[in-house]
Amino acid sequence: MSDVKDLSHDERVFLAGSIRNMILEDGTVEDTELDDLDSLFQRLHFTDYETCLEEYEAKIVDEDTFTAAAKRIRSPSAQTVILDTLYELLLRKNLPEDTHQGEFGKLNQLWKQEA
């Protein structure tokens, strides 16, 4: 997995919000998920996650702004970093069958259409 140094600021902002959305998607947040996030952020060198998340929350207020922000991510390598990170979170939640639904499924489908 790459790290976030390869992503633009806007791509990091989008990734931060996508991670948050993925964690909250099932309606529960477990302590192990939070511990897993810390190790994930260290591996990704995502030192500005909190700042990026705050910016995401100020900018992305509904499904339309989410979709518009996702469409602005045109770099295949950035899309791969984001999808790989979200997929890892799915695996940690033991939900690999959810690859066609939720946050991961929406982005994967959108970016396949854009390609």
N, CA, C and O atoms as a MOPAC input file, in Angstrom:
PM7 MOZYME 1SCF
protein

 N      0.85500 1    -1.17800 1     0.00000 1
 C      0.00000 1     0.00000 1     0.00000 1
 C      0.89600 1     1.23500 1     0.00000 1
 O      1.89100 1     1.30000 1     0.72200 1
 N      0.53000 1     2.19300 1    -0.81000 1
 C      1.26500 1     3.46100 1    -0.84900 1
 C      0.97700 1     4.26200 1     0.40700 1
 O      0.18900 1     3.86200 1     1.26400 1
 N      1.64100 1     5.40600 1     0.48700 1
 C      1.28000 1     6.28200 1     1.59500 1
 C      0.70800 1     7.57700 1     1.03100 1
 O      0.72800 1     7.80000 1    -0.18000 1
 N      0.20500 1     8.41900 1     1.91000 1
 C     -0.52400 1     9.60100 1     1.46800 1
 C      0.37600 1    10.70000 1     0.93000 1
 O     -0.12400 1    11.69600 1     0.40800 1
 N      1.68600 1    10.54800 1     1.04200 1
 C      2.57400 1    11.57000 1     0.47600 1
 C      2.40400 1    11.65500 1    -1.03600 1
 O      2.74400 1    12.66900 1    -1.64500 1
 N      1.88200 1    10.59800 1    -1.64000 1
 C      1.64400 1    10.58300 1    -3.08000 1
 C      0.31900 1    11.24000 1    -3.47000 1
 O      0.03500 1    11.40700 1    -4.65600 1
 N     -0.48900 1    11.61000 1    -2.48000 1
 C     -1.79500 1    12.21500 1    -2.75300 1
 C     -1.73600 1    13.73100 1    -2.61800 1
 O     -0.97000 1    14.27200 1    -1.82100 1
 N     -2.55700 1    14.39900 1    -3.41200 1
 C     -2.69500 1    15.84900 1    -3.26200 1
 C     -3.45900 1    16.13600 1    -1.96700 1
 O     -4.01500 1    15.23300 1    -1.34200 1
 N     -3.47200 1    17.40000 1    -1.58500 1
 C     -4.20900 1    17.77600 1    -0.37600 1
 C     -5.68600 1    17.40600 1    -0.51200 1
 O     -6.26200 1    16.82300 1     0.40600 1
 N     -6.29900 1    17.73600 1    -1.63600 1
 C     -7.71900 1    17.42900 1    -1.82800 1
 C     -7.98100 1    15.92600 1    -1.79100 1
 O     -9.01100 1    15.48400 1    -1.28200 1
 N     -7.05800 1    15.15300 1    -2.32500 1
 C     -7.20800 1    13.69500 1    -2.28600 1
 C     -7.09400 1    13.17100 1    -0.85900 1
 O     -7.81600 1    12.24700 1    -0.48500 1
 N     -6.20500 1    13.73900 1    -0.06000 1
 C     -6.08200 1    13.35600 1     1.35000 1
 C     -7.35200 1    13.73500 1     2.12500 1
 O     -7.81300 1    12.98000 1     2.98200 1
 N     -7.90600 1    14.90500 1     1.81500 1
 C     -9.15500 1    15.32700 1     2.46100 1
 C    -10.25600 1    14.31600 1     2.14000 1
 O    -11.00200 1    13.89600 1     3.02400 1
 N    -10.34700 1    13.93500 1     0.87700 1
 C    -11.36800 1    12.96600 1     0.47400 1
 C    -11.13500 1    11.62000 1     1.15100 1
 O    -12.08400 1    10.99000 1     1.61900 1
 N     -9.88500 1    11.17600 1     1.20600 1
 C     -9.57100 1     9.90700 1     1.86600 1
 C     -9.95600 1     9.95200 1     3.34300 1
 O    -10.53100 1     8.99300 1     3.85800 1
 N     -9.65300 1    11.03300 1     4.02100 1
 C     -9.99200 1    11.15600 1     5.44800 1
 C    -11.49300 1    10.98400 1     5.66100 1
 O    -11.92000 1    10.24200 1     6.54500 1
 N    -12.27800 1    11.66400 1     4.85800 1
 C    -13.72800 1    11.54400 1     4.98400 1
 C    -14.22800 1    10.16100 1     4.61500 1
 O    -15.16400 1     9.64900 1     5.22900 1
 N    -13.61000 1     9.55900 1     3.61800 1
 C    -14.01300 1     8.21600 1     3.20500 1
 C    -13.71500 1     7.19700 1     4.29500 1
 O    -14.50200 1     6.27900 1     4.52400 1
 N    -12.58700 1     7.35700 1     4.96400 1
 C    -12.25300 1     6.47200 1     6.08400 1
 C    -13.30300 1     6.63800 1     7.18400 1
 O    -13.83000 1     5.65600 1     7.70700 1
 N    -13.59500 1     7.88100 1     7.52300 1
 C    -14.60900 1     8.13500 1     8.56200 1
 C    -15.95200 1     7.52000 1     8.16400 1
 O    -16.60700 1     6.87100 1     8.98000 1
 N    -16.35600 1     7.72400 1     6.91400 1
 C    -17.62900 1     7.17500 1     6.44600 1
 C    -17.64300 1     5.65300 1     6.54300 1
 O    -18.64100 1     5.05700 1     6.94900 1
 N    -16.53600 1     5.03500 1     6.17000 1
 C    -16.44500 1     3.57900 1     6.20900 1
 C    -16.55200 1     3.06500 1     7.65000 1
 O    -17.22700 1     2.07000 1     7.91200 1
 N    -15.89000 1     3.74200 1     8.56400 1
 C    -15.92900 1     3.32600 1     9.97200 1
 C    -17.35100 1     3.44600 1    10.52600 1
 O    -17.80000 1     2.59500 1    11.29200 1
 N    -18.05100 1     4.51100 1    10.13000 1
 C    -19.39400 1     4.74600 1    10.65900 1
 C    -20.49400 1     4.00700 1     9.88800 1
 O    -21.64600 1     3.97700 1    10.32200 1
 N    -20.14100 1     3.42000 1     8.76500 1
 C    -21.11900 1     2.81500 1     7.86100 1
 C    -22.01400 1     1.76800 1     8.52600 1
 O    -23.21200 1     1.71600 1     8.24800 1
 N    -21.45600 1     0.94700 1     9.38800 1
 C    -22.25800 1    -0.11300 1    10.00200 1
 C    -22.94900 1     0.32800 1    11.28900 1
 O    -23.63600 1    -0.46700 1    11.93000 1
 N    -22.77100 1     1.58800 1    11.66800 1
 C    -23.46500 1     2.12900 1    12.81800 1
 C    -22.80000 1     1.86900 1    14.15800 1
 O    -23.29300 1     2.31900 1    15.19200 1
 N    -21.68300 1     1.14700 1    14.15200 1
 C    -20.97600 1     0.89800 1    15.40700 1
 C    -19.49300 1     1.18300 1    15.21300 1
 O    -18.93500 1     0.97700 1    14.13500 1
 N    -18.87900 1     1.65600 1    16.27200 1
 C    -17.43600 1     1.89500 1    16.26000 1
 C    -16.85100 1     1.13300 1    17.44500 1
 O    -17.14600 1     1.43000 1    18.60300 1
 N    -16.02900 1     0.16000 1    17.13400 1
 C    -15.42000 1    -0.67100 1    18.17000 1
 C    -14.04900 1    -0.11800 1    18.53800 1
 O    -13.39400 1     0.53200 1    17.72400 1
 N    -13.62100 1    -0.38000 1    19.76500 1
 C    -12.29800 1     0.06200 1    20.20500 1
 C    -11.19900 1    -0.49900 1    19.30800 1
 O    -10.21200 1     0.18400 1    19.03100 1
 N    -11.36500 1    -1.73100 1    18.85800 1
 C    -10.35000 1    -2.33500 1    17.98600 1
 C    -10.24800 1    -1.58400 1    16.66200 1
 O     -9.16400 1    -1.47700 1    16.08900 1
 N    -11.38600 1    -1.06100 1    16.17000 1
 C    -11.35700 1    -0.27800 1    14.93300 1
 C    -10.51600 1     0.98200 1    15.11700 1
 O     -9.74800 1     1.36000 1    14.23200 1
 N    -10.66500 1     1.61800 1    16.25900 1
 C     -9.89800 1     2.83500 1    16.52500 1
 C     -8.41100 1     2.51800 1    16.64100 1
 O     -7.57400 1     3.27700 1    16.15300 1
 N     -8.08300 1     1.40300 1    17.28100 1
 C     -6.67900 1     0.97200 1    17.36700 1
 C     -6.13100 1     0.66200 1    15.97800 1
 O     -5.00000 1     1.02200 1    15.65200 1
 N     -6.94700 1    -0.01200 1    15.16200 1
 C     -6.54600 1    -0.33200 1    13.79300 1
 C     -6.29600 1     0.93900 1    12.98800 1
 O     -5.37800 1     0.99100 1    12.17000 1
 N     -7.11800 1     1.96800 1    13.22200 1
 C     -6.93600 1     3.23200 1    12.50600 1
 C     -5.59400 1     3.86200 1    12.82600 1
 O     -4.91200 1     4.37200 1    11.93700 1
 N     -5.22100 1     3.82800 1    14.07400 1
 C     -3.92400 1     4.40400 1    14.45400 1
 C     -2.78500 1     3.72700 1    13.70300 1
 O     -1.89300 1     4.40000 1    13.18700 1
 N     -2.81300 1     2.40800 1    13.64200 1
 C     -1.74000 1     1.70100 1    12.92100 1
 C     -1.82400 1     1.96800 1    11.42400 1
 O     -0.79600 1     2.07300 1    10.75500 1
 N     -3.03000 1     2.07900 1    10.89500 1
 C     -3.20400 1     2.39200 1     9.47700 1
 C     -2.63500 1     3.77600 1     9.16200 1
 O     -1.92700 1     3.94600 1     8.17000 1
 N     -2.94300 1     4.76300 1    10.00200 1
 C     -2.43800 1     6.11700 1     9.78100 1
 C     -0.91600 1     6.15700 1     9.84100 1
 O     -0.28200 1     6.88100 1     9.07400 1
 N     -0.33900 1     5.39300 1    10.73300 1
 C      1.12400 1     5.33900 1    10.81700 1
 C      1.71200 1     4.73900 1     9.54700 1
 O      2.67700 1     5.27100 1     8.99800 1
 N      1.14000 1     3.63800 1     9.08000 1
 C      1.63700 1     2.99500 1     7.86500 1
 C      1.49000 1     3.88000 1     6.63700 1
 O      2.35700 1     3.88900 1     5.76400 1
 N      0.38400 1     4.62900 1     6.57200 1
 C      0.13100 1     5.51400 1     5.43500 1
 C      0.86400 1     6.85000 1     5.54900 1
 O      0.89200 1     7.63400 1     4.60100 1
 N      1.46000 1     7.10100 1     6.72400 1
 C      2.07000 1     8.40400 1     7.02700 1
 C      1.02600 1     9.52500 1     6.91300 1
 O      1.29800 1    10.60700 1     6.39200 1
 N     -0.15200 1     9.23000 1     7.41200 1
 C     -1.28700 1    10.15600 1     7.34100 1
 C     -1.29900 1    10.99900 1     8.60700 1
 O     -2.16600 1    10.84200 1     9.46700 1
 N     -0.32400 1    11.89600 1     8.71000 1
 C     -0.14900 1    12.70200 1     9.91800 1
 C     -1.16200 1    13.83300 1    10.04500 1
 O     -1.37600 1    14.35000 1    11.14200 1
 N     -1.78900 1    14.22400 1     8.93200 1
 C     -2.74300 1    15.33400 1     8.98400 1
 C     -4.19400 1    14.85400 1     8.83500 1
 O     -5.05200 1    15.58800 1     8.34500 1
 N     -4.45300 1    13.62300 1     9.25900 1
 C     -5.79400 1    13.05000 1     9.13400 1
 C     -6.85800 1    13.94200 1     9.77600 1
 O     -7.86200 1    14.25700 1     9.13700 1
 N     -6.65300 1    14.34700 1    11.01500 1
 C     -7.66900 1    15.13000 1    11.73500 1
 C     -7.97000 1    16.44900 1    11.01400 1
 O     -9.13100 1    16.83800 1    10.88300 1
 N     -6.94000 1    17.11900 1    10.55800 1
 C     -7.12000 1    18.37600 1     9.82900 1
 C     -7.87300 1    18.13700 1     8.52500 1
 O     -8.78000 1    18.89000 1     8.17100 1
 N     -7.48700 1    17.08700 1     7.82400 1
 C     -8.16400 1    16.74700 1     6.56700 1
 C     -9.61600 1    16.37600 1     6.81600 1
 O    -10.49400 1    16.75100 1     6.03900 1
 N     -9.87700 1    15.64400 1     7.88800 1
 C    -11.24900 1    15.25800 1     8.20800 1
 C    -12.11000 1    16.48000 1     8.51400 1
 O    -13.25700 1    16.55800 1     8.07500 1
 N    -11.56800 1    17.42000 1     9.25500 1
 C    -12.31500 1    18.64800 1     9.54300 1
 C    -12.67300 1    19.38200 1     8.25400 1
 O    -13.79200 1    19.87300 1     8.10100 1
 N    -11.72700 1    19.45200 1     7.33600 1
 C    -11.97700 1    20.11500 1     6.05600 1
 C    -13.03300 1    19.35300 1     5.26200 1
 O    -13.91600 1    19.96500 1     4.66100 1
 N    -12.95000 1    18.03000 1     5.25500 1
 C    -13.94500 1    17.20100 1     4.57100 1
 C    -15.33800 1    17.49300 1     5.12400 1
 O    -16.28200 1    17.71700 1     4.36600 1
 N    -15.45500 1    17.49000 1     6.44200 1
 C    -16.76200 1    17.69400 1     7.06800 1
 C    -17.33600 1    19.07200 1     6.76300 1
 O    -18.55600 1    19.23500 1     6.72900 1
 N    -16.48300 1    20.06300 1     6.54200 1
 C    -16.95100 1    21.40300 1     6.20700 1
 C    -17.38300 1    21.49200 1     4.73800 1
 O    -18.27300 1    22.27200 1     4.39600 1
 N    -16.75400 1    20.69400 1     3.87600 1
 C    -17.01000 1    20.78500 1     2.43900 1
 C    -18.03800 1    19.77600 1     1.91900 1
 O    -18.86600 1    20.10700 1     1.07000 1
 N    -17.97800 1    18.56900 1     2.42400 1
 C    -18.81100 1    17.48400 1     1.89600 1
 C    -19.99800 1    17.30700 1     2.82200 1
 O    -19.88900 1    16.71100 1     3.89400 1
 N    -21.14100 1    17.83800 1     2.38900 1
 C    -22.29300 1    17.88300 1     3.28000 1
 C    -23.41600 1    16.92800 1     2.88600 1
 O    -24.34300 1    16.70500 1     3.66500 1
 N    -23.33800 1    16.36400 1     1.67800 1
 C    -24.39200 1    15.45600 1     1.24000 1
 C    -23.86000 1    14.55800 1     0.11900 1
 O    -22.69300 1    14.64700 1    -0.26400 1
 N    -24.72300 1    13.70800 1    -0.38700 1
 C    -24.32700 1    12.74600 1    -1.42700 1
 C    -23.86000 1    13.45300 1    -2.70200 1
 O    -22.93600 1    12.98000 1    -3.36400 1
 N    -24.48100 1    14.56800 1    -3.04800 1
 C    -24.09200 1    15.29000 1    -4.26800 1
 C    -22.68000 1    15.86500 1    -4.16300 1
 O    -21.89500 1    15.76100 1    -5.10600 1
 N    -22.35500 1    16.47200 1    -3.01600 1
 C    -21.00200 1    17.02600 1    -2.87600 1
 C    -19.96800 1    15.90700 1    -2.74800 1
 O    -18.82000 1    16.07200 1    -3.16200 1
 N    -20.37200 1    14.76900 1    -2.17600 1
 C    -19.48600 1    13.60900 1    -2.10800 1
 C    -19.16200 1    13.11700 1    -3.52100 1
 O    -18.00000 1    12.89200 1    -3.85700 1
 N    -20.19200 1    12.95400 1    -4.33500 1
 C    -20.00100 1    12.46700 1    -5.70500 1
 C    -19.16800 1    13.45300 1    -6.51400 1
 O    -18.28200 1    13.04400 1    -7.26500 1
 N    -19.44100 1    14.73500 1    -6.37200 1
 C    -18.66400 1    15.74500 1    -7.09800 1
 C    -17.19400 1    15.69400 1    -6.68900 1
 O    -16.31100 1    15.78500 1    -7.54200 1
 N    -16.92900 1    15.54900 1    -5.40000 1
 C    -15.54000 1    15.46700 1    -4.92800 1
 C    -14.86700 1    14.20300 1    -5.46200 1
 O    -13.70400 1    14.24300 1    -5.86200 1
 N    -15.58000 1    13.10100 1    -5.46900 1
 C    -15.01900 1    11.84600 1    -5.98400 1
 C    -14.68300 1    11.97100 1    -7.46900 1
 O    -13.65600 1    11.46000 1    -7.91700 1
 N    -15.53200 1    12.63700 1    -8.22400 1
 C    -15.28700 1    12.80200 1    -9.65800 1
 C    -14.07100 1    13.67000 1    -9.94700 1
 O    -13.46400 1    13.55600 1   -11.01200 1
 N    -13.71300 1    14.53400 1    -9.00500 1
 C    -12.52600 1    15.37400 1    -9.19400 1
 C    -11.22100 1    14.60600 1    -8.97200 1
 O    -10.14200 1    15.08600 1    -9.31800 1
 N    -11.33200 1    13.42300 1    -8.39900 1
 C    -10.13800 1    12.58900 1    -8.20700 1
 C     -9.95400 1    11.77300 1    -9.47500 1
 O    -10.57600 1    10.72700 1    -9.65900 1
 N     -9.09200 1    12.27200 1   -10.34300 1
 C     -8.89900 1    11.69100 1   -11.67200 1
 C     -7.68100 1    10.78400 1   -11.75300 1
 O     -7.58700 1     9.95700 1   -12.66000 1
 N     -6.75900 1    10.92400 1   -10.83100 1
 C     -5.52400 1    10.15200 1   -10.86300 1
 C     -5.79700 1     8.68400 1   -10.52300 1
 O     -6.29000 1     8.38000 1    -9.43600 1
 N     -5.47900 1     7.77900 1   -11.44500 1
 C     -5.67000 1     6.36100 1   -11.14600 1
 C     -4.87700 1     5.90300 1    -9.91600 1
 O     -5.35000 1     5.05500 1    -9.16000 1
 N     -3.69300 1     6.44900 1    -9.71400 1
 C     -2.91200 1     6.03000 1    -8.54300 1
 C     -3.57400 1     6.51500 1    -7.25100 1
 O     -3.56800 1     5.79100 1    -6.25500 1
 N     -4.13700 1     7.71100 1    -7.24700 1
 C     -4.85400 1     8.20700 1    -6.06700 1
 C     -6.10600 1     7.36900 1    -5.81100 1
 O     -6.40700 1     7.02400 1    -4.66800 1
 N     -6.82000 1     7.05000 1    -6.86400 1
 C     -8.00400 1     6.20400 1    -6.72100 1
 C     -7.62700 1     4.85100 1    -6.12300 1
 O     -8.34300 1     4.31400 1    -5.27800 1
 N     -6.50000 1     4.31100 1    -6.57000 1
 C     -6.03900 1     3.02000 1    -6.06300 1
 C     -5.68700 1     3.10400 1    -4.58600 1
 O     -6.05500 1     2.21900 1    -3.81300 1
 N     -4.98100 1     4.15100 1    -4.18300 1
 C     -4.63500 1     4.31100 1    -2.76400 1
 C     -5.90700 1     4.38200 1    -1.92400 1
 O     -6.00100 1     3.73500 1    -0.88100 1
 N     -6.87300 1     5.15800 1    -2.37100 1
 C     -8.12000 1     5.32300 1    -1.61500 1
 C     -8.87600 1     4.00000 1    -1.55100 1
 O     -9.30700 1     3.58400 1    -0.47600 1
 N     -9.03800 1     3.34000 1    -2.68900 1
 C     -9.77200 1     2.07200 1    -2.69500 1
 C     -9.04700 1     0.98800 1    -1.90400 1
 O     -9.68800 1     0.21300 1    -1.19300 1
 N     -7.73200 1     0.92200 1    -2.01600 1
 C     -6.96800 1    -0.06600 1    -1.24700 1
 C     -7.13600 1     0.15600 1     0.25500 1
 O     -7.27700 1    -0.79700 1     1.02200 1
 N     -7.11800 1     1.41800 1     0.66100 1
 C     -7.28300 1     1.73600 1     2.08100 1
 C     -8.67500 1     1.33500 1     2.56400 1
 O     -8.82100 1     0.74300 1     3.63400 1
 N     -9.69300 1     1.65900 1     1.77000 1
 C    -11.06100 1     1.30800 1     2.15700 1
 C    -11.27000 1    -0.20400 1     2.15100 1
 O    -11.98100 1    -0.74300 1     2.99900 1
 N    -10.65000 1    -0.87500 1     1.19600 1
 C    -10.76500 1    -2.33300 1     1.14600 1
 C    -10.12200 1    -2.96300 1     2.38300 1
 O    -10.65300 1    -3.91600 1     2.95300 1
 N     -8.99100 1    -2.42800 1     2.78400 1
 C     -8.34300 1    -2.92600 1     4.00100 1
 C     -9.26800 1    -2.76800 1     5.20000 1
 O     -9.34300 1    -3.65400 1     6.05100 1
 N     -9.97100 1    -1.64300 1     5.26700 1
 C    -10.91800 1    -1.44200 1     6.36800 1
 C    -12.05900 1    -2.44900 1     6.30200 1
 O    -12.50900 1    -2.94400 1     7.33500 1
 N    -12.53100 1    -2.75700 1     5.09300 1
 C    -13.57100 1    -3.78400 1     4.94300 1
 C    -13.08300 1    -5.12700 1     5.47700 1
 O    -13.80300 1    -5.82600 1     6.18900 1
 N    -11.85200 1    -5.47400 1     5.12300 1
 C    -11.29900 1    -6.74600 1     5.58200 1
 C    -11.16300 1    -6.77200 1     7.09600 1
 O    -11.42500 1    -7.79800 1     7.72500 1
 N    -10.75900 1    -5.66000 1     7.68100 1
 C    -10.61300 1    -5.59900 1     9.13900 1
 C    -11.96100 1    -5.72300 1     9.83000 1
 O    -12.05100 1    -6.21600 1    10.95500 1
 N    -13.01600 1    -5.26800 1     9.14400 1
 C    -14.36100 1    -5.39100 1     9.70400 1
 C    -14.97900 1    -6.74600 1     9.36000 1
 O    -16.12200 1    -7.03000 1     9.71900 1
 N    -14.19800 1    -7.58500 1     8.65300 1
 C    -14.67000 1    -8.89800 1     8.21000 1
 C    -15.87400 1    -8.78700 1     7.29100 1
 O    -16.81800 1    -9.57000 1     7.39800 1
 N    -15.84300 1    -7.80300 1     6.37700 1
 C    -16.95100 1    -7.58400 1     5.45900 1
 C    -16.51300 1    -7.58500 1     3.99200 1
 O    -16.96600 1    -6.72800 1     3.23300 1
 N    -15.65400 1    -8.50700 1     3.56500 1
 C    -15.18600 1    -8.45000 1     2.17600 1
 C    -16.30000 1    -8.62800 1     1.15300 1
 O    -16.12800 1    -8.26500 1    -0.01100 1
 N    -17.43300 1    -9.17800 1     1.56100 1
 C    -18.56200 1    -9.33700 1     0.63400 1
 C    -19.23400 1    -8.00400 1     0.32300 1
 O    -20.04200 1    -7.93200 1    -0.60300 1
 N    -18.92300 1    -6.95100 1     1.06900 1
 C    -19.54100 1    -5.64100 1     0.86900 1
 C    -18.83200 1    -4.79900 1    -0.18600 1
 O    -19.00700 1    -3.58100 1    -0.21400 1
 N    -18.04500 1    -5.41500 1    -1.04400 1
 C    -17.28300 1    -4.64100 1    -2.02100 1
 C    -18.16700 1    -4.00300 1    -3.08800 1
 O    -17.71300 1    -3.11300 1    -3.80800 1
 N    -19.40200 1    -4.43300 1    -3.20400 1
 C    -20.29200 1    -3.83100 1    -4.19900 1
 C    -21.27700 1    -2.85500 1    -3.57100 1
 O    -22.13100 1    -2.30400 1    -4.26600 1
 N    -21.16800 1    -2.64000 1    -2.28200 1
 C    -22.08900 1    -1.76000 1    -1.58100 1
 C    -21.30800 1    -0.70100 1    -0.80900 1
 O    -20.07700 1    -0.68700 1    -0.81600 1
 N    -22.02700 1     0.16000 1    -0.16300 1
 C    -21.41600 1     1.13700 1     0.73700 1
 C    -20.41700 1     2.04900 1     0.06000 1
 O    -20.40800 1     2.19900 1    -1.16200 1
 N    -19.58100 1     2.65400 1     0.87600 1
 C    -18.58900 1     3.63600 1     0.42500 1
 C    -17.65000 1     3.05400 1    -0.62800 1
 O    -17.43200 1     3.65600 1    -1.68000 1
 N    -17.09900 1     1.88200 1    -0.33600 1
 C    -16.17000 1     1.24400 1    -1.26700 1
 C    -16.85400 1     0.96800 1    -2.60200 1
 O    -16.31000 1     1.29000 1    -3.65800 1
 N    -18.02600 1     0.38300 1    -2.55700 1
 C    -18.75400 1     0.04700 1    -3.78100 1
 C    -19.09900 1     1.26600 1    -4.62400 1
 O    -18.97300 1     1.23400 1    -5.84800 1
 N    -19.53400 1     2.34000 1    -3.97400 1
 C    -19.86900 1     3.57800 1    -4.70200 1
 C    -18.65600 1     4.11400 1    -5.44700 1
 O    -18.73000 1     4.43400 1    -6.63300 1
 N    -17.54400 1     4.20600 1    -4.73800 1
 C    -16.34100 1     4.76900 1    -5.36200 1
 C    -15.79200 1     3.85600 1    -6.45200 1
 O    -15.40700 1     4.32500 1    -7.52300 1
 N    -15.75600 1     2.57600 1    -6.18700 1
 C    -15.25200 1     1.63000 1    -7.16600 1
 C    -16.08300 1     1.71500 1    -8.45800 1
 O    -15.52500 1     1.75600 1    -9.55500 1
 N    -17.38000 1     1.74100 1    -8.32600 1
 C    -18.27600 1     1.82900 1    -9.49200 1
 C    -18.09700 1     3.16700 1   -10.22000 1
 O    -17.98700 1     3.19500 1   -11.44600 1
 N    -18.06700 1     4.25500 1    -9.47800 1
 C    -17.92500 1     5.58300 1   -10.07000 1
 C    -16.63300 1     5.69300 1   -10.87000 1
 O    -16.63600 1     6.16100 1   -12.00800 1
 N    -15.53300 1     5.26000 1   -10.26700 1
 C    -14.24000 1     5.40300 1   -10.93300 1
 C    -14.08100 1     4.44000 1   -12.09400 1
 O    -13.33200 1     4.73000 1   -13.02700 1
 N    -14.76600 1     3.29400 1   -12.06600 1
 C    -14.75300 1     2.39200 1   -13.22700 1
 C    -15.47300 1     3.05100 1   -14.40100 1
 O    -15.03200 1     2.93700 1   -15.54400 1
 N    -16.57500 1     3.73800 1   -14.12200 1
 C    -17.34200 1     4.42000 1   -15.16800 1
 C    -16.54100 1     5.56500 1   -15.78300 1
 O    -16.61600 1     5.82500 1   -16.98400 1
 N    -15.77000 1     6.24200 1   -14.92600 1
 C    -15.00300 1     7.40300 1   -15.37900 1
 C    -13.79800 1     7.00300 1   -16.22900 1
 O    -13.30500 1     7.80200 1   -17.02600 1
 N    -13.32800 1     5.77300 1   -16.06000 1
 C    -12.10000 1     5.33400 1   -16.74400 1
 C    -12.28500 1     5.19700 1   -18.23900 1
 O    -11.34500 1     4.83800 1   -18.94800 1

